Amino acid sequence: MIIGVPKEIKPNENRVGLIPAGVHEFVKNGHEVLVEKNAGVGSGISDDEYVKEGARIVKTAKDIFESAEMVIKVKEPQAVEIDMLKKDQILYTYLHLAPDKPQTLGLMEKGVVAIAYETIEVDGKLPLLEPMSEVAGKMSAIMAAYYLAKPYGGKGVLSGGVTGVHSAKFVILGGGTAGLNAAKVASGMGANVCVFDINIERMRYLEDVLPKNCQMIMSNKVNIEQEIKGADAVIGTVLIPGAKAPHLITNDMLKLMKKGTILVDVSIDQGGCFETSHPTTHQDPVFEVDGILHYCVANMPGAYARTSTFALINATMPFGLLIANLGWKKAAQKHNCIAKGINVVEGKVTCKPVAEAHNFEYTPIESLL
């Protein structure tokens, strides 16, 4: 199979869909790998490193999309990339289709096989989402601490406080991978941390692994409203696989918080878990609503591109190899985890939460295999 790796074009996105070790594995398995010129520069990877492992460097993204049977990316295809996609081409990347109707329609119209990293599922876990959730979770606490500084719009509260002065209060919505990592960093800075979740067993686990300045609280509207009143930072990390994130902080609830509170919406890729959220970029990361600061960067891990790229490809490679070695259809027939990753094929939506989000007809993937 011909594998194509274009340079990412989303603003400030410095990750890349494949590392030299990944090229080596594809070539070893008999595949051809095309990499767009300078695709890895943002992650500190030179063209020569790709060539050394057997890749062929091509000049433009057009060359990639014209020749590749499977396109491997990081972020969802931008409009200009959707235009270059071809019928029956495999697209293997993060898609986040539930909040993005134009992209969904574009992939349907192009007739591609769109396989989403975020819905590949193994034993109830999302292994291709977890490494980026780790990065975004840790980063969310760092960004919250940064924007609590008065010059950046915050309250002027130091996360860990000092002797005789209260530490900042961090409220974290969701105790999954991102929430756990946000709590690790926030508590490590000395903040007082409340983690909300709806799973008692998960909360028991978090209580065991997190330090004593972290408290686990059952997630419901009453408890959230109570805790955000005194919060300095609120980090939203909730996830429903493939679906739009629920709004746990509504517009009205902003009035309960003090001016200068910072909200960090890690769930923004799936529509955001704050009603007042909208996607931002690393160039222009924050905006204010009713005196409450919002940080809603849709590709947070892109800021730490080298770490994120290597962590991501460690997770995506085994599944990518299965798809390349077997073809998407046989891979999905033999491995249910890959079948779960297929969101759009032959113009049909095969991911139920995506179909429900846009009121499209849902076609079970099993009917197409």
Secondary structure, 3 states (H helix, E strand, C coil): CEEEECCCCCCCCCCCCCCHHHHHHHHHCCCEEEEECCCCHHHCCCHHHHHHCCCEEECCHHHHHHHCCEEECCCCCCHHHHHHCCCCCEEEECCCCCCCHHHHHHHHHHCCEEEEHHHCCECCECCCCHHHHHHHHHHHHHHHHHHCCHHHCCCCCCCCCECCECCCEEEEECCCHHHHHHHHHHHHCCCEEEEEECCHHHHHHHHHHCCCCEEEEECCHHHHHHHHCCCCEEEECCCCCCCCCCCCECCHHHHHCCCCCEEEEHHHHHCCCECCCCCECCCCCEEEECCEEEECECCHHHHHHHHHHHHHHHHHHHHHHHHHHHCHHHHHHHCHHHHHHEEEECCEECCHHHHHHHCCCECCHHHHC
